[in-house]
Amino acid sequence: MSLDLKFTYTEKKDTRSGFGDGFLEAGRKNPNVVGLCADLIGSLKMGDFQKEFPDRFFQTGIAEANMIGISAGLAIGGKIPFAGTFANFATGRVYDQIRQSVAYSDKNVKICASHAGLTLGEDGATHQILEDLGMMKMLPHMTVINPCDYNQTKAATLAIAEYEGPVYLRFGRPSWPIFTPADQKFEIGKAWKMIDGKDVTIFATGHLVWEAVVAEAMLREEGIYAEVINIHTIKPLDLEAILGSVKKTGCAVSAEEHQVNGGLGDSIAQTLSRNYPAPLEYVGVNDSFGESGTPTQLLEKYGLNAENIVKAAKRALARK
Amino acid sequence: MEKQSIEQLQKICTQLRRDVLRMVHAVQSGHPGAPLGCAEFFVALYFDQLRHNPDFKMNGKGEDLFFLSNGHLSAGWYSVLSRSGYFPVAELKTFRKLNSRLQGHPATHEHLPGIRVASGSLGQGLSVAIGVAQAKKIDKDDHLVYVLMGDGELQEGQVWEAAMYAAHHKVDNLIATVDYNGQQIDGPTDKIMDLMNLKAKWEAFGWEVNEIKEGNDMKSVIAGLEKAKSLAGKGKPVLNLLYTEMGFGVDFMVGTHKWHGSPPNDEQLAKALGQLEETLGDY
């Protein structure tokens, strides 16, 4: 029997294409938008922008530290630089450059990070960063965004072009269901309650929002009504939405393609422990590196798919 | 700004040296050696070379801009900024103290006029300067971007990423300067990590290299900076190799790494100030 999903899709596409298309549109809207890429223009889907605006696009070669510094300089000169590379090289490799030249200096730089998480797939753990959200959310001044599908990523890309300040935008490689509307308005820092529920809240981010939608239908079949909240902005976190929902449901699950340590779940736990202590279960990677495999295989092996969200929801319910 | 004579500029240098020594002495921390060695460069730049406006605008459109990549020279930079009108000279007394805009290493966080990016973690300033220079090119603003780096700083890999990039992208509105004093915090650069032939290295990276052999002689620094300007706009980024002596101007501090990151005590300060005429009035 097929599941009665509250959100459905007819098409799958990678979130990086949402970024690429949003980036091109942002460039058409605002002549100050410029781009940089460290030898991954094809992978980041930045080629259309480069073709249309060659004078506003800079190939940096395989030199990410320099790319971050140049972005800070372009921002000083009044430009809105979108610096793209894989999430691994956009964070850990250049943490100090981001910290000093971008975050501490409060520069209007958009760090655009693709191929994040396990769903990068076959390239394996060297490229599957699972620590980036933690690193970025710790930086003062930094806004951290992790949209869930093509449409939301495109909307987020357009929104950050209009926001003044440093942003980390995380997206990915796999073809993924497009289940949010094309005409959505993206509000930075405003969580989106996608499905109303009363028994347990599922806070999900990135690709795992889709898994949460599937999990909600699975739980409903068993008579458990889950609320699904799409936390596309990890920082600043929408405390009101989180507390409002948990006050209603009394327990929660966090779901993210990231280490449990330092991820979205940690931020939610901090919010709950300070304001409204309630059971919270985590769906995330538990202090390990990833490995090669298909996205689906990896989400299953590392416990990040809809089935695992269902199990976590039941654990949370049992602790109420 | 009306042009000042070499003698007037030299007088500003002795005052800058006094400021630096008094600032680091007052908080018993900071880095006196390198700013003493770069006094002529700072003064020549701010009082003779830069087309700039002390009514500070972050984006610096329509101005020449300077970036200090080796942020530990902050005392010297703060002195020259205040002496050229960016903020009150009296504020120098807050250097490295709580609630000051004059942080130990330069920062934008406290909104100190003249500072456009934080520096201190080495190797980042050249990249930032290149970015600003490219923004100027997009805007068809024909002003120049200057950046100062330490020679020890060249041990950071990012500098060479930036060097490669600037030549490849023909960032020829950029004049970088290396403070070539041969010293770093643990000792002489040739003992710590030999820089070998810097001129050949930068030339191999596609830069126009301009040697300024007498980096502590005002006339020669100005002539060298004029030469650098004449080399700009010709398709290559320009690098000044500025030969200086760390600790220049104070006989017991010159030519050694020992004063790189150590302040003078009361007695040493008095002795040093005795060698430096108070020309513009101490803060």
Interface residues (C-beta under 8 A of the other chain):
Chain A: V34 D55 R56 F58 T60 G61 A63 A65 N66 M67 I68 G69 I70 S71 A72 G73 L74 A75 I76 G77 G78 K79 P81 D96 Q97 R99 Q100 S101 Y104 S105 D106 K107
Chain B: M58 N59 G60 K61 A107 T108 H109 R116 V117 A118 S119 G120 S121 G123 Q124 G125 L126 S127 V128 A129 I130 G131 V132 A133 Q134 A135 K136 I138 D139 G157 Q158 E161 A162 M164 Y165 H168 H169
